[in-house]
């Protein structure tokens, strides 16, 4: 991992640098899965949040749940979710765009006044590619992608996961970045690319 590689993880498609982490405990809720899969997803949250040294909560005082994950078969199903249109303006147009693009996932981030992550909504259309993944793999990848405001292309060409023998784990470099990103000394939000150097320094100190 180089400073340039760290910077690239938070450099947007428009060329701007933007880093943001959660500014509050994460209170997740999952819709559309069996109890068995629910346990797997919650286990992934617990593992990645512990890695970061962050916190989870049963509820968020402002939102109830501030990290909502929806599993479904067709984008049209989102139009039937009560009150979802209040969270996602122009929901019908969004559903039409996602369906036309053949997308199987979509994430919406919300931020507090300082710019820290306040909430994330994750939508996963279980097409063949998604359904063929083991629940543990799918859950770990999705949780990793909501822990920070990664750049749009951060995982476009390479998954945040890796194989260790027969076990799927977070890539060591990505795990290191998540751990470094939640150093209490660092700010919740940064727009200066120099922040990548601060993350890189903590990666080196952590032996990542």
N, C-alpha and C positions, 0 to 999 in steps of 0.2 A: 504494500500500500504506500503510495507516494502522496505528497501534498496535493499534487494536481489531480490524482484520482479521487481524493476526498472532496476537493472543490467541485469536481464534476458531478458528484452525487447530489449537489444542491444548486447546480447551475441550471436555470430554467431554459426552456426552448428559445425564449426571447433573448437569452444571453445574460440575464440578471441573476445575481446570487441571492438566494433566500433560504435561510435556515430557521426552522421553528420546531419546538418540542412541546409536549404537553405542559401546561401551566397549572394543572389540577389533577387530582387522582382520577384514574380511568374507571368508569362504571359501565361495563359492557352488558349488552343484551343481544341475544341471537334469535332470529325468527326463521322458521321453515325447516328445522332439522329434527331428527329423532333425539331422544334423551341421551343415547349413546354418543352421537356426534356432538351434542351440546357439551358433554363432559370433556370431549377432546378439545373443542374450541376454547373452553374456559381454562383448560390445562395449558394451552398454548399462551393465552394471555398471562396467566400466572408466571410461566417460565420466562417470557420475554420481559415482562415488567420487572421481575426480580433481577434479571440480567442488567437492566438499566438502572436498578436502584431507585426506581420510581414507586408509586403507590397505586393500589386499586381501592375501590370503594363499592359498597352495595348499591348506593344511589348517589346521584349528583344533586346538590340542593337546588340548583337552578333548573336542570333539565330532566331530572329523574335518571335517565340513562344518557350518557354523553358519547357512547360508542355503540352504534346500532349496526348489526350485520344481518342482511337479508339474503336468504337462499331461496331461489325460485326457478321455474322452468322456462318462463317466457317473460320478456320485458313488459308485455301488456298487463301482467299481474300487478305491477306497481300502481297502475291506475285505480286498482280496487283497494289499496291500503288506506285505511282511514287517516285523514289529516296529513298524509305524506305531501300533498300539494302545498301545504303551509311551509314545509321544510325545503321543498324544491320548487321554486317558482317555474312556471312554464313546463310543468311535468309532462303533459302530452307531447310537446315538441321535443323534449329531452328523450322520452321513450322512443319516439319516431327516429331520432338521429341514431340512438344506440342500436335499435333494431336494424336500421339500414346499414350500419357499419359492421354488423355481425359481432358486436362486442359481447364479451362474456363477463366483464367486470367493470365497475365504475365506483369511484370514491369521491365523496364530497367532504371537504374540510371546512370547519367554521372556526373563527379566531376571536379571542377576546380583544379588549381595547388596546392592549399592549402588543398584540400580534401573536401571542402564544396559542397553541391549539386548544380550542374550547370544546370541540365535538367533531366526530367523524361518522359519516354514514357510508356503509359499504354495501354494494349491491352485486350479487354473484349469480349470474345466469348459469345454471348447471347443464351446459351443453356436454357433448361427449368428452371433450378435452378436460373439462372440470370434473365430470363424473368419474373419469378413469383414474383420477388421483386419489391415493389413500387420504382419509380424513385428516390424519396427522400432518401430512405434507401440505395439504390445502390450508389448514388452519394456521400452521406456522408461517407460511408465506404471507398470508393475509395480515396476521398480527404484526409481523415485521414491517409491513408497508404502512401501518397506521401509527407506528411509534414516533415517526418523524415526518416532516414535510419533505419527502424526497423529491428530486427533480423528476419531471415527466419521463425522462429517458433513463432514469437510474437503473431500472431493471428491464429495459426494453429488449436488450440483447442477451442478458444473463440473469438467471434467477438469483434471488437472495439466499437460496438454499444450496447445500452441498451434501454429498454422501460421505459418511464416515463408516466404512465397512458396509453393513446393510442398513444402517440407521441414517435417516435424514436429519440434518442439523442446519442451523444458520451457518452460512459461510463465515469463517473466522474473521475475515476483514469487516464484514457487515456487523457481526456481533460486537467487534471492537469499536466500530463507529457508534453504535447504539449506546454502548457502555460509556464511551467518552462523551457523547452528546449530553448525557444527563449528569455530568460532573456539576455539583452544586455551585462551583465557582463561576461557571459559564452562564451567560444570559439565556433566557428562553427563546429569544429571537435575535437574529443577526442578518444584516444585509450587506455586510462588507466581506468580500472574499477572503480577507485576512483571517476570518473565523476558521477557515479550513486549516490554517497553520496551527491554531490552538487545539483543534481536534486531533490533528496529526501528532502534535507533541504528547498528547495524552495517550494516543495509541502506542507510541514508542515507550512511554513510561509503563504502560500496561503490558508490554511484551507482545503486542499484537502485530 
